[in-house]
């Protein structure tokens, strides 16, 4: 079973009328990939409409020709988002190619909607409603058996491509959602263990072999904490670390998983708004050192991210406000209002597109160069959301943009930290290049990465400090 679309095609399967042809180019744009419609490729190859080919060749020869087109698309390079015809998965050859080359997403559609969309069309198998229903019921089990994930819209497909499972009540199904059947080590801080630990442990059942408690907040992201966790873990290479908590817990547990036995699988279950819209997605893991935030880390893609918005119901209001900063950041990047699911999908799409942070994924650092500098100058005692809100102010000012959105939603106030320490931390930031600082800013065409002079960046930083 494919867990994500890294290095794999995204294949859309499903019944006729599901919308695969419409969805494929929209998903491809989000993932920075080509869009391939196998029906159109087949028509181009034979110079006939599908209905004409079906009538002329018969279904057996039609499926043989179709399978050749689909397998060729699945085995091509570079990766694409590929829409398959409704009956293509009847071919064992196609199903084998899907297993070997693709993350296969079933685009769900109910029977009535599918019939409304195709009734009166030239589709050869959509002439009679009773026959249409029988065909739908016959194929549905095969679609479900073949698919790695199920979705019904662009965001759902993008989330599936990143290995993100969004479901209210997902915590109760954690035992099913952690891939594989090997042992599991649960990692959380004391607060989260007290609130959600019992349900997580019950869901994991016999697979759970150990539970590990980390300090709250940035205290989790210290080398001595990770060193203790390494020493406590008893997993073999078939085991999985499950990180239950906010961004600090997932950062630390993910880094431990990335380095323990040179890397074991991990699953993240974010319990904060920051985690659900940002920190838990995309496989960036890190710990802090005195010289700066997140300066030691690794890319280690989670085997799965389980987003259960019910976990936010116990979130204290101040934590929700901190998470709101990351949500506002994502809305600024996307240029539209977003809920948790849509914000998670926006980040997921950028991360699949650029898993190692060498291109458009860097857009997600909007405001963060300043935020990390302020956090380091405050000895990491400044809440991340507060720092991000201030960083967004600086980024918008340097972009020549109105700051009203950030001020109204987040009400950021300058902080009392040492200016020289903040500047020194900013200069150590991973985005510095020579005498200039690379910043994510906003242009008329959307996010952009720009180099600004040290003097200009220093002046912007100073406005955030009282």
LINSUL-V807442 format. One record per backbone hydrogen bond with DSSP energy under -1.0 kcal/mol. CO is the residue of the C=O (numbers start at 1). NH is the residue of the N-H. E is the energy in kcal/mol with one decimal. If there is no record, write none. Layout:
co->CO nh->NH e->E
co->CO nh->NH e->E
This chain:
co->5 nh->8 e->-1.8
co->9 nh->103 e->-3.1
co->10 nh->82 e->-3.3
co->11 nh->105 e->-3.1
co->12 nh->84 e->-2.4
co->13 nh->107 e->-3.1
co->15 nh->18 e->-1.8
co->19 nh->23 e->-2.7
co->20 nh->24 e->-2.4
co->23 nh->27 e->-2.7
co->24 nh->28 e->-2.6
co->25 nh->29 e->-2.0
co->26 nh->30 e->-1.5
co->27 nh->31 e->-2.0
co->28 nh->33 e->-2.7
co->34 nh->81 e->-2.6
co->36 nh->83 e->-3.0
co->37 nh->41 e->-2.1
co->38 nh->42 e->-2.4
co->39 nh->43 e->-2.2
co->40 nh->44 e->-2.2
co->41 nh->45 e->-2.1
co->42 nh->46 e->-2.2
co->43 nh->47 e->-1.7
co->49 nh->53 e->-2.6
co->50 nh->54 e->-2.9
co->51 nh->55 e->-2.2
co->52 nh->56 e->-2.3
co->53 nh->57 e->-3.0
co->54 nh->58 e->-1.8
co->58 nh->62 e->-2.2
co->59 nh->63 e->-2.8
co->60 nh->64 e->-1.7
co->61 nh->65 e->-2.3
co->62 nh->66 e->-2.7
co->63 nh->67 e->-2.7
co->64 nh->68 e->-1.7
co->65 nh->69 e->-1.6
co->66 nh->70 e->-2.6
co->67 nh->71 e->-2.8
co->68 nh->72 e->-1.8
co->69 nh->73 e->-2.1
co->70 nh->74 e->-2.6
co->71 nh->75 e->-1.9
co->73 nh->76 e->-1.1
co->80 nh->10 e->-2.5
co->81 nh->36 e->-2.8
co->82 nh->12 e->-3.3
co->83 nh->38 e->-2.4
co->85 nh->88 e->-1.5
co->87 nh->90 e->-1.9
co->88 nh->91 e->-1.7
co->91 nh->95 e->-2.2
co->92 nh->96 e->-2.3
co->93 nh->97 e->-2.0
co->94 nh->98 e->-2.4
co->95 nh->99 e->-2.1
co->96 nh->100 e->-1.9
co->97 nh->101 e->-1.9
co->98 nh->102 e->-2.2
co->101 nh->9 e->-2.8
co->103 nh->11 e->-2.5
co->104 nh->148 e->-3.0
co->104 nh->149 e->-1.5
co->105 nh->13 e->-2.4
co->106 nh->151 e->-2.7
co->110 nh->114 e->-2.4
co->111 nh->115 e->-2.5
co->112 nh->116 e->-2.3
co->113 nh->117 e->-1.8
co->114 nh->118 e->-1.4
co->115 nh->119 e->-2.4
co->118 nh->121 e->-2.5
co->123 nh->126 e->-1.6
co->128 nh->132 e->-2.5
co->129 nh->133 e->-2.7
co->130 nh->134 e->-2.2
co->131 nh->135 e->-2.4
co->132 nh->136 e->-2.3
co->133 nh->137 e->-2.6
co->134 nh->138 e->-1.9
co->135 nh->139 e->-2.2
co->136 nh->140 e->-2.1
co->139 nh->143 e->-2.4
co->140 nh->144 e->-2.4
co->141 nh->145 e->-2.1
co->142 nh->146 e->-1.9
co->143 nh->147 e->-2.2
co->149 nh->106 e->-2.9
co->151 nh->108 e->-2.7
co->153 nh->157 e->-2.0
co->154 nh->158 e->-2.6
co->155 nh->159 e->-2.7
co->156 nh->160 e->-2.1
co->157 nh->161 e->-2.3
co->158 nh->162 e->-1.2
co->159 nh->164 e->-2.9
co->160 nh->163 e->-1.5
co->161 nh->5 e->-3.1
co->163 nh->305 e->-2.2
co->165 nh->307 e->-2.9
co->167 nh->170 e->-1.9
co->170 nh->173 e->-1.1
co->171 nh->174 e->-1.6
co->173 nh->176 e->-1.0
co->173 nh->177 e->-1.9
co->174 nh->178 e->-1.9
co->183 nh->240 e->-2.2
co->184 nh->209 e->-2.9
co->184 nh->210 e->-1.1
co->185 nh->242 e->-3.0
co->186 nh->212 e->-2.8
co->187 nh->244 e->-3.0
co->188 nh->214 e->-2.4
co->189 nh->193 e->-2.6
co->190 nh->194 e->-2.0
co->191 nh->195 e->-1.6
co->192 nh->196 e->-3.3
co->192 nh->197 e->-1.1
co->196 nh->200 e->-2.2
co->197 nh->201 e->-2.9
co->198 nh->202 e->-2.3
co->199 nh->203 e->-2.3
co->200 nh->204 e->-2.2
co->201 nh->205 e->-1.6
co->204 nh->207 e->-1.7
co->205 nh->208 e->-1.4
co->207 nh->184 e->-2.9
co->210 nh->186 e->-2.7
co->212 nh->188 e->-2.3
co->216 nh->219 e->-1.1
co->217 nh->220 e->-2.2
co->218 nh->221 e->-1.4
co->221 nh->288 e->-2.7
co->222 nh->226 e->-2.1
co->223 nh->227 e->-2.7
co->224 nh->228 e->-1.8
co->225 nh->229 e->-2.1
co->226 nh->230 e->-2.8
co->227 nh->231 e->-1.9
co->228 nh->232 e->-1.6
co->229 nh->233 e->-2.0
co->236 nh->239 e->-2.2
co->240 nh->185 e->-2.4
co->241 nh->267 e->-2.8
co->242 nh->187 e->-3.0
co->243 nh->269 e->-3.4
co->245 nh->271 e->-1.6
co->246 nh->250 e->-2.4
co->247 nh->251 e->-2.4
co->248 nh->252 e->-2.3
co->249 nh->253 e->-3.1
co->250 nh->254 e->-2.1
co->251 nh->255 e->-1.9
co->252 nh->256 e->-2.4
co->253 nh->257 e->-2.5
co->254 nh->258 e->-2.2
co->255 nh->259 e->-1.4
co->256 nh->260 e->-2.4
co->257 nh->264 e->-2.5
co->259 nh->262 e->-1.7
co->260 nh->263 e->-2.4
co->265 nh->241 e->-2.3
co->266 nh->303 e->-2.9
co->267 nh->243 e->-3.1
co->268 nh->306 e->-2.5
co->269 nh->245 e->-1.6
co->272 nh->276 e->-2.4
co->273 nh->277 e->-2.1
co->274 nh->278 e->-1.3
co->274 nh->279 e->-1.7
co->275 nh->280 e->-1.8
co->278 nh->281 e->-1.7
co->283 nh->300 e->-3.4
co->285 nh->298 e->-1.6
co->287 nh->296 e->-1.5
co->289 nh->292 e->-2.2
co->292 nh->289 e->-2.3
co->296 nh->287 e->-3.0
co->298 nh->285 e->-2.2
co->304 nh->268 e->-1.9
co->305 nh->165 e->-3.7
co->307 nh->167 e->-2.4
co->308 nh->311 e->-2.0
co->309 nh->312 e->-1.4
co->310 nh->313 e->-1.5
co->312 nh->315 e->-1.5
co->316 nh->320 e->-2.1
co->317 nh->321 e->-2.3
co->318 nh->322 e->-1.7
co->319 nh->323 e->-2.1
co->320 nh->324 e->-1.6
co->323 nh->327 e->-1.7
co->324 nh->328 e->-2.8
co->325 nh->329 e->-2.3
co->326 nh->330 e->-2.0
co->327 nh->331 e->-2.3
co->328 nh->332 e->-2.4
co->329 nh->333 e->-2.0
co->330 nh->334 e->-2.8
co->331 nh->335 e->-2.2
co->331 nh->336 e->-1.1
co->339 nh->343 e->-2.6
co->340 nh->344 e->-2.6
co->341 nh->345 e->-2.2
co->342 nh->346 e->-2.2
co->343 nh->347 e->-2.2
co->344 nh->348 e->-2.7
co->345 nh->349 e->-2.5
co->346 nh->350 e->-1.7
co->347 nh->351 e->-2.4
co->348 nh->352 e->-2.4
co->349 nh->353 e->-2.0
co->350 nh->354 e->-1.8
co->354 nh->357 e->-1.7
co->359 nh->362 e->-2.0
co->360 nh->363 e->-1.8
co->361 nh->364 e->-1.9
co->362 nh->365 e->-2.2
co->363 nh->366 e->-1.7
co->365 nh->368 e->-2.7
co->367 nh->371 e->-1.9
co->368 nh->372 e->-2.9
co->369 nh->373 e->-1.2
co->370 nh->374 e->-2.2
co->371 nh->375 e->-2.4
co->372 nh->376 e->-2.3
co->373 nh->377 e->-2.1
co->374 nh->378 e->-1.2
co->375 nh->380 e->-3.3
co->376 nh->379 e->-1.7
co->378 nh->381 e->-1.6
co->383 nh->387 e->-2.1
co->384 nh->388 e->-2.8
co->385 nh->389 e->-2.3
co->386 nh->390 e->-1.7
co->387 nh->391 e->-2.5
co->388 nh->392 e->-2.6
co->389 nh->393 e->-1.5
co->390 nh->394 e->-1.9
co->391 nh->395 e->-2.4
co->392 nh->396 e->-2.6
co->393 nh->397 e->-2.4
co->394 nh->398 e->-2.4
co->395 nh->399 e->-1.3
co->396 nh->401 e->-3.1
co->397 nh->400 e->-1.2
co->403 nh->407 e->-2.5
co->404 nh->408 e->-3.0
co->405 nh->409 e->-1.9
co->406 nh->410 e->-2.8
co->407 nh->411 e->-1.2
co->415 nh->417 e->-1.1
co->415 nh->466 e->-2.3
co->418 nh->422 e->-2.2
co->419 nh->423 e->-2.5
co->420 nh->424 e->-2.6
co->421 nh->425 e->-2.3
co->422 nh->426 e->-2.3
co->423 nh->427 e->-2.3
co->426 nh->429 e->-1.6
co->429 nh->432 e->-1.8
co->431 nh->438 e->-1.9
co->433 nh->436 e->-1.9
co->435 nh->454 e->-1.0
co->436 nh->433 e->-2.4
co->437 nh->452 e->-2.5
co->439 nh->450 e->-3.0
co->441 nh->448 e->-2.4
co->443 nh->446 e->-1.6
co->446 nh->443 e->-2.6
co->448 nh->441 e->-2.8
co->450 nh->439 e->-3.5
co->452 nh->437 e->-2.7
co->453 nh->457 e->-2.2
co->454 nh->458 e->-2.7
co->455 nh->459 e->-2.0
co->456 nh->460 e->-1.8
co->457 nh->461 e->-2.4
co->458 nh->462 e->-2.3
co->459 nh->463 e->-1.1
co->461 nh->464 e->-1.8
co->462 nh->465 e->-1.3
co->464 nh->415 e->-2.2
